[in-house]
Amino acid sequence: LVAIAFSYQKGTGHLLWLPPDRKQAETLLEPFRTVFENPAIRKTGQNLKFHIQVLSGYGIRIKGPLFDTMLAHYVLEPDMRHNMDLLALKYLGYKTIPIEDLIGERGPRQKTMREVDKIRLRDYSVEDADITWQLKEAFEPILKEQGLYDLATEIEMPLINVLVKMER
């Protein structure tokens, strides 16, 4: 982990930088454990399965209801791609910073996130968290309107933890 970005209101975001030293990173993450592991707090993200797996490597277990914008979009439009950049453009009319602008194209010259300029990484990460929050706000009413909210939140989203356990 290099950093964790949070957003809980449109147009906002916060970033927690994590040092390369694992013990120091774990110490900085510790105060957030109460939020991550609180079963009463819903966690929202884009591709939560990935984030849950990464955090579990730091001893943090995500508990509580989940809302995954990628999975919500899959329920709404199963035949489309579910990339956050595409979703932001389609549903929010917003063009995000492509990850390739930070780390380059795949291949031997691709950078790691730790090598990216901190200001650029901050802008990218906070935007990512903010857009994910906005997509959640956009998808919830559409899911309800189309009668798919219960399918998404009661069946599909709980399967994220099952898949995480199977993959680990």
RAKA-V394051 format. One record per residue. N is the residue number from 1. SS is DSSP state (h for helix, s for strand, l for the rest). PHI is phi in whole degrees, -180 to 180 (999 if undefined). OMEGA is omega in whole degrees, 0 to 359 (999 if undefined). Layout:
# RAKA-V394051
((N SS PHI OMEGA) (N SS PHI OMEGA))
This chain:
# RAKA-V394051
((1 l 999 177) (2 l -105 182) (3 s -164 173) (4 s -129 180) (5 s -108 180) (6 s -130 170) (7 l -150 177) (8 l -142 179) (9 l -159 181) (10 l -52 176) (11 l 81 181) (12 l -126 175) (13 l -175 180) (14 s -136 183) (15 s -131 173) (16 s -109 177) (17 s -77 177) (18 l -121 181) (19 l -74 179) (20 l -66 179) (21 l -69 186) (22 h -60 181) (23 h -63 178) (24 h -65 178) (25 h -63 179) (26 h -62 178) (27 h -63 179) (28 h -69 180) (29 h -76 187) (30 h -53 179) (31 l -62 180) (32 l -83 180) (33 h -55 183) (34 h -63 177) (35 h -79 182) (36 h -60 185) (37 l -98 179) (38 l -81 182) (39 l -71 180) (40 l -91 183) (41 l -105 178) (42 l -75 177) (43 s -107 181) (44 s -118 178) (45 s -166 174) (46 l -107 184) (47 l 65 182) (48 h -60 180) (49 h -55 179) (50 h -62 183) (51 h -65 178) (52 h -64 179) (53 h -64 180) (54 h -64 181) (55 h -65 178) (56 h -65 175) (57 l -66 176) (58 l -105 177) (59 l 78 180) (60 l -103 180) (61 l -107 180) (62 l -78 179) (63 l -126 178) (64 l 104 179) (65 l -64 181) (66 s -119 170) (67 s -134 181) (68 s -104 183) (69 h -66 178) (70 h -66 179) (71 h -70 177) (72 h -61 179) (73 h -67 176) (74 h -60 178) (75 h -65 181) (76 h -73 186) (77 l -140 187) (78 l -62 183) (79 l -91 181) (80 l -96 172) (81 l -78 187) (82 l -121 179) (83 l -64 184) (84 h -60 179) (85 h -61 179) (86 h -68 180) (87 h -64 179) (88 h -62 180) (89 h -67 184) (90 h -70 188) (91 h -95 183) (92 h -117 183) (93 l 64 186) (94 l -123 177) (95 l -95 182) (96 l -84 174) (97 l -74 179) (98 l -70 180) (99 l -60 179) (100 h -64 176) (101 h -65 181) (102 h -94 189) (103 h -110 181) (104 l 86 179) (105 l -73 176) (106 l -57 179) (107 l 141 186) (108 l -66 181) (109 l -96 181) (110 l -66 179) (111 l -79 168) (112 l -95 179) (113 h -62 180) (114 h -67 181) (115 h -85 184) (116 l -76 175) (117 l -52 186) (118 h -61 180) (119 h -66 179) (120 h -64 179) (121 h -66 177) (122 h -61 181) (123 h -60 180) (124 h -63 185) (125 h -67 179) (126 h -67 176) (127 h -61 180) (128 h -58 180) (129 h -66 180) (130 h -63 181) (131 h -65 177) (132 h -60 178) (133 h -61 181) (134 h -65 177) (135 h -66 176) (136 h -59 179) (137 h -64 179) (138 h -77 186) (139 h -77 182) (140 h -55 180) (141 h -66 178) (142 h -67 178) (143 h -60 179) (144 h -65 181) (145 h -61 182) (146 l -90 179) (147 l 71 184) (148 l -112 184) (149 h -62 181) (150 h -65 177) (151 h -59 182) (152 h -66 189) (153 h -88 183) (154 h -99 183) (155 h -117 186) (156 h -69 184) (157 l -63 178) (158 l -62 179) (159 h -71 179) (160 h -56 181) (161 h -66 177) (162 h -64 179) (163 h -65 177) (164 h -59 180) (165 h -63 179) (166 h -63 182) (167 h -72 178) (168 l -75 999))
